[in-house]
Amino acid sequence: MKSKRNLTRFTYENAAFEGWRLCISRAGSTFTKYFPDKKFGNSKKSLEAAEKVLLELKPMLESAKRVDGKLSPTTVKKAEKLLEEVK
């Protein structure tokens, strides 16, 4: 599978991690979450989970108010909470 915008596929023969990494940066803040194949069952399911979170996260970050060109602390907390809730 190929990587997509904001989603990178990690597949290594000798590594402990295989799965997808969601990484998105907006207004000076970077949000990263790993979606391992082992946790989600296989590469398709981990990709689906990553895409689902990305679809929720992108609009939240795009429409957020900025404070001095940065995301507000409230928006950062909401985004971090969204990433933590992924199961």
Secondary structure, DSSP 4 states (H G I P E B T S, - for coil): ---BTTEEEE--TT-S--EEEEEEEETTEEEEEEEEHHHHSSHHHHHHHHHHHHHHHHHHHHS--EETTEE-HHHHHHHHHHHHT--
